[in-house]
Amino acid sequence: MNWVALALISTIAFSAYAILQKYAFHKYAVNVYVFGVFAGAIHLTVGLTILVINPLSGGWGSLAVMAALAAGGLSAVVNLIIFTVVRNEKEVSRIVPVVDTNPIFVAVLAVLFLGENLTALKWLTSGMVLTGALIASLNQSLPGSRLKVGRPFFTLLIASFGIAVMTVTLKYALGHMETAHVYALFTGAGAPVYFAAMFLSRSWAKAKQTIGSRRALSITGLAIGAQLIAFVTGVASLSLGPVSLASAIMGTRPVMVLVYMTVVGFLLPRVFSEPSTKRSLMAKGTAAVLVTVGVGTMAFT
């Protein structure tokens, strides 16, 4: 399977994960830190299994090992930031386009640190992606609302930049180590961050509550399963293809999320839906299309 197909599978899986995660937060009040701990525990278990079966042969002091560990820790911090915004914001299809501005940062960092080329056309399409993110931040639920670029928007931009740094660092590690080892180290470094966050937030009671609810635990498990698929295929894509192009393809998630939410809202309005007025659909659709066309052009030029 080539890197393009893997990137597309990662996109589909991550889009499903974003919606399932949002459903777990709002329908079953799953705690942000508890969700992170559950995800970290599953990834850590898989990673440790890999290291037991296939031990690290190059030693633990190499720069590649440090890069994989640093990327894992940064990823966990970024995820906790995104989890918090997702938990507090109403519409998930507005959140994803802002997070997916990260291909802009990935492209710039790839040029600076990995020696990849960034053409004038890619610079122009980067502007499209940023414009889509700005439109996505509109608060259409308030009549006559203006463009609102507030704390959630800038928080997500910071998270987006963090994802870009993580992606480029991960690509460096993948260029010097086996993909399985990078995954194991990456997840191993992320899990302690989630556990520390839950400990500091004193969320143990919330963890017991989630474990005691079969439905909450099931939807959380489905979300984490989708995340696992998205991450594994995404890492494999990054290892096989150019980081800027693979990241750009995976940045087409906004349209996938919008499609998911529209279909689910139409077929199962009582389960999960978002405001679907003509105005809100136009805003979200415009944002998703701009981001998708932008990153798609990046990927194939």
Phi and psi in degrees as a GROMACS rama.xvg file:
@    title "Ramachandran Plot"
@    xaxis  label "Phi"
@    yaxis  label "Psi"
@TYPE xy
-83.6126  172.123  ASN-2
-68.6051  -27.7549  TRP-3
-66.7955  -46.4754  VAL-4
-62.6697  -40.8767  ALA-5
-63.5107  -39.9888  LEU-6
-64.1478  -39.0726  ALA-7
-67.4052  -40.9375  LEU-8
-62.2711  -42.129  ILE-9
-60.7142  -39.7956  SER-10
-61.9417  -47.0793  THR-11
-62.9584  -45.0296  ILE-12
-66.6615  -41.4532  ALA-13
-66.6524  -35.4448  PHE-14
-63.9145  -42.6613  SER-15
-63.8086  -40.4202  ALA-16
-60.5315  -43.59  TYR-17
-59.6748  -39.8467  ALA-18
-75.4131  -43.0623  ILE-19
-62.9711  -38.6665  LEU-20
-62.9408  -46.0199  GLN-21
-60.8198  -40.1719  LYS-22
-63.9393  -42.3144  TYR-23
-63.5541  -40.1323  ALA-24
-66.6201  -44.6957  PHE-25
-91.9367  -36.6661  HIS-26
-80.1903  -39.5694  LYS-27
-115.814  7.75825  TYR-28
53.395  38.1919  ALA-29
-66.032  130.298  VAL-30
-67.2154  142.174  ASN-31
-56.9724  -47.1015  VAL-32
-72.2767  -34.4356  TYR-33
-64.5489  -42.7139  VAL-34
-58.8908  -44.203  PHE-35
-62.1187  -40.5206  GLY-36
-65.4246  -43.4372  VAL-37
-60.5602  -45.6801  PHE-38
-63.9835  -44.9344  ALA-39
-61.7683  -38.7898  GLY-40
-64.8458  -41.7087  ALA-41
-66.6919  -47.4152  ILE-42
-62.6773  -39.6707  HIS-43
-64.4124  -40.0892  LEU-44
-61.8505  -44.9276  THR-45
-64.1536  -43.1999  VAL-46
-63.3833  -44.3811  GLY-47
-64.6704  -37.6997  LEU-48
-60.4455  -41.7977  THR-49
-61.4152  -44.85  ILE-50
-68.5275  -30.6397  LEU-51
-70.9337  -44.0866  VAL-52
-72.0635  -40.0296  ILE-53
-130.619  82.3424  ASN-54
-60.5913  152.086  PRO-55
-68.1705  125.944  LEU-56
-99.7426  -24.5244  SER-57
-86.6436  2.85285  GLY-58
90.2283  162.281  GLY-59
-98.8861  -0.156304  TRP-60
-100.962  6.14196  GLY-61
-76.2562  159.148  SER-62
-64.0429  -34.8092  LEU-63
-64.1337  -40.9827  ALA-64
-63.4702  -44.4875  VAL-65
-61.4412  -38.5995  MET-66
-64.699  -43.5494  ALA-67
-64.2098  -41.5436  ALA-68
-66.8952  -42.1974  LEU-69
-63.7503  -41.408  ALA-70
-62.9709  -39.1931  ALA-71
-65.0164  -44.3342  GLY-72
-63.9789  -43.5956  GLY-73
-63.4707  -40.0502  LEU-74
-59.9881  -41.8835  SER-75
-64.0904  -42.5478  ALA-76
-62.0044  -45.4993  VAL-77
-62.5762  -42.8158  VAL-78
-61.5101  -39.9554  ASN-79
-64.4058  -37.142  LEU-80
-63.2425  -46.7834  ILE-81
-65.8945  -41.9734  ILE-82
-54.0743  -44.8224  PHE-83
-63.4431  -43.2026  THR-84
-66.8666  -43.2991  VAL-85
-60.2711  -39.6773  VAL-86
-64.2555  -33.6278  ARG-87
-94.8539  -24.3703  ASN-88
-88.93  152.119  GLU-89
-83.9219  -39.2531  LYS-90
-114.992  113.814  GLU-91
-68.5498  -30.3019  VAL-92
-73.5776  -9.4095  SER-93
-89.5323  -25.3551  ARG-94
-76.8893  -45.57  ILE-95
-58.1196  -43.4182  VAL-96
-60.6449  -33.6286  PRO-97
-70.1367  -44.0168  VAL-98
-61.427  -35.3327  VAL-99
-83.4498  19.4157  ASP-100
-77.2763  -4.98965  THR-101
-59.9295  -25.2659  ASN-102
-59.0254  -27.876  PRO-103
-61.5881  -50.7647  ILE-104
-67.1798  -37.6885  PHE-105
-61.2949  -43.6593  VAL-106
-60.9113  -44.9033  ALA-107
-65.3127  -46.5271  VAL-108
-66.1231  -35.0003  LEU-109
-65.4082  -36.3137  ALA-110
-66.9405  -44.1766  VAL-111
-71.6199  -39.197  LEU-112
-114.201  -20.7706  PHE-113
-113.177  -2.35331  LEU-114
75.5019  18.4071  GLY-115
-80.102  156.916  GLU-116
-91.0722  138.702  ASN-117
-121.965  108.075  LEU-118
-80.0558  168.205  THR-119
-61.2003  -36.5004  ALA-120
-63.7911  -37.8869  LEU-121
-67.139  -34.5448  LYS-122
-63.4249  -41.7092  TRP-123
-64.6682  -43.8917  LEU-124
-68.7833  -26.4844  THR-125
-62.1479  -37.3829  SER-126
-62.7847  -35.785  GLY-127
-62.7642  -41.8521  MET-128
-63.0158  -44.6993  VAL-129
-65.589  -38.2838  LEU-130
-62.0664  -42.0463  THR-131
-60.2556  -39.5799  GLY-132
-65.1125  -39.7692  ALA-133
-63.0811  -43.4783  LEU-134
-63.9185  -37.368  ILE-135
-63.7375  -24.1227  ALA-136
-82.5374  -2.81595  SER-137
-62.7697  138.048  LEU-138
-96.1603  86.7666  ASN-139
-78.7947  -8.53957  GLN-140
-73.8134  -16.3307  SER-141
-100.828  122.41  LEU-142
-57.4683  134.257  PRO-143
70.8414  17.0117  GLY-144
-68.0265  149.367  SER-145
-98.8193  175.867  ARG-146
-61.0508  122.69  LEU-147
-117.443  104.641  LYS-148
-108.476  90.2245  VAL-149
-113.042  -158.721  GLY-150
-59.0174  -44.4159  ARG-151
-59.2463  -38.1772  PRO-152
-64.3248  -48.6396  PHE-153
-70.0242  -31.6284  PHE-154
-62.0148  -43.5841  THR-155
-69.3164  -33.294  LEU-156
-64.5949  -40.5196  LEU-157
-62.4315  -43.3422  ILE-158
-62.4413  -39.0535  ALA-159
-62.014  -43.1178  SER-160
-63.7574  -38.7072  PHE-161
-60.5139  -40.5697  GLY-162
-62.0987  -40.0749  ILE-163
-63.8266  -45.599  ALA-164
-61.1012  -44.1314  VAL-165
-60.6036  -42.6866  MET-166
-64.1807  -44.9809  THR-167
-67.4325  -40.1572  VAL-168
-63.9035  -40.7238  THR-169
-64.3664  -40.0469  LEU-170
-61.7835  -39.7443  LYS-171
-60.7216  -46.2098  TYR-172
-62.5309  -39.7619  ALA-173
-65.422  -25.5511  LEU-174
-76.7573  -9.30529  GLY-175
-126.677  -3.74814  HIS-176
-140.534  165.162  MET-177
-65.9224  145.814  GLU-178
-58.1999  -41.6019  THR-179
-62.8016  -40.1729  ALA-180
-67.8931  -39.8049  HIS-181
-61.155  -44.5981  VAL-182
-60.6371  -44.9323  TYR-183
-62.8099  -44.5387  ALA-184
-68.2807  -41.0913  LEU-185
-58.8496  -50.8609  PHE-186
-70.6167  -33.7505  THR-187
-63.1904  -35.6601  GLY-188
-77.1953  -28.2303  ALA-189
-77.5228  -37.0324  GLY-190
-57.3034  -45.7591  ALA-191
-60.3097  -30.3893  PRO-192
-64.5643  -43.4322  VAL-193
-64.331  -43.5217  TYR-194
-64.3161  -40.6766  PHE-195
-63.6376  -40.8021  ALA-196
-63.5114  -42.0312  ALA-197
-67.6141  -38.2421  MET-198
-63.9964  -46.4432  PHE-199
-67.5902  -30.315  LEU-200
-86.8714  -4.43635  SER-201
54.9854  52.8578  ARG-202
-102.703  19.3898  SER-203
-61.9385  -37.6429  TRP-204
-62.85  -38.4861  ALA-205
-64.5327  -36.4762  LYS-206
-63.1543  -44.498  ALA-207
-63.0899  -37.7069  LYS-208
-63.8444  -42.9513  GLN-209
-65.8471  -43.2248  THR-210
-62.8371  -34.1425  ILE-211
-76.5226  -12.8034  GLY-212
-103.709  112.579  SER-213
-61.017  -40.0183  ARG-214
-70.1337  -42.8478  ARG-215
-62.6192  -41.2231  ALA-216
-67.5869  -37.3542  LEU-217
-66.8972  -46.6727  SER-218
-68.2375  -34.6503  ILE-219
-64.8634  -42.273  THR-220
-63.6602  -40.2866  GLY-221
-63.6343  -42.1806  LEU-222
-62.3945  -45.1807  ALA-223
-67.1786  -35.7878  ILE-224
-62.0507  -43.396  GLY-225
-64.4528  -38.4649  ALA-226
-62.9539  -41.1906  GLN-227
-61.6034  -45.3453  LEU-228
-61.7614  -44.7988  ILE-229
-61.5828  -41.4247  ALA-230
-71.3594  -45.2791  PHE-231
-62.2671  -47.0168  VAL-232
-69.4043  -33.5814  THR-233
-65.811  -43.939  GLY-234
-63.1608  -42.0712  VAL-235
-62.1813  -39.2782  ALA-236
-64.6971  -43.3722  SER-237
-63.2952  -33.9244  LEU-238
-72.3487  -26.0243  SER-239
-97.8061  -27.6511  LEU-240
-122.01  175.641  GLY-241
-63.8089  136.928  PRO-242
-63.6139  -38.0834  VAL-243
-67.6822  -38.2043  SER-244
-76.3351  -42.5115  LEU-245
-62.6835  -42.5346  ALA-246
-63.5042  -37.8643  SER-247
-64.8425  -43.2595  ALA-248
-63.3838  -41.9815  ILE-249
-69.6538  -13.793  MET-250
-80.885  1.46184  GLY-251
-83.5276  14.3686  THR-252
-61.8258  -31.3279  ARG-253
-54.5777  -43.4939  PRO-254
-66.165  -39.8619  VAL-255
-62.2866  -43.2413  MET-256
-63.9623  -42.7034  VAL-257
-61.4522  -41.8911  LEU-258
-64.3229  -47.3905  VAL-259
-54.5533  -50.3933  TYR-260
-66.5891  -36.6118  MET-261
-66.2998  -44.3637  THR-262
-66.4915  -47.2018  VAL-263
-63.74  -42.0506  VAL-264
-63.9803  -31.641  GLY-265
-78.6008  -44.0281  PHE-266
-82.085  -36.7637  LEU-267
-131.83  67.2135  LEU-268
-62.1365  -25.3328  PRO-269
-80.7481  -18.8038  ARG-270
-81.7525  -53.0669  VAL-271
-165.036  125.027  PHE-272
-151.864  160.622  SER-273
-122.192  161.702  GLU-274
-53.1174  130.849  PRO-275
-126.259  36.8271  SER-276
-68.3404  162.691  THR-277
-59.2544  -39.7718  LYS-278
-65.5588  -45.1477  ARG-279
-68.2856  -38.5355  SER-280
-64.9233  -38.7362  LEU-281
-64.1693  -42.5557  MET-282
-64.459  -49.4505  ALA-283
-67.4975  -39.4058  LYS-284
-64.922  -41.4812  GLY-285
-62.7468  -44.382  THR-286
-61.3754  -46.5272  ALA-287
-64.6059  -41.6305  ALA-288
-66.0634  -44.3753  VAL-289
-60.0996  -45.1031  LEU-290
-64.5511  -44.9659  VAL-291
-67.0818  -45.0561  THR-292
-63.2147  -39.8534  VAL-293
-62.3559  -52.4825  GLY-294
-71.7905  -29.7049  VAL-295
-65.0372  -39.8294  GLY-296
-66.2591  -39.0064  THR-297
-57.2558  -41.1538  MET-298
-71.261  -30.6338  ALA-299
-117.098  23.2245  PHE-300
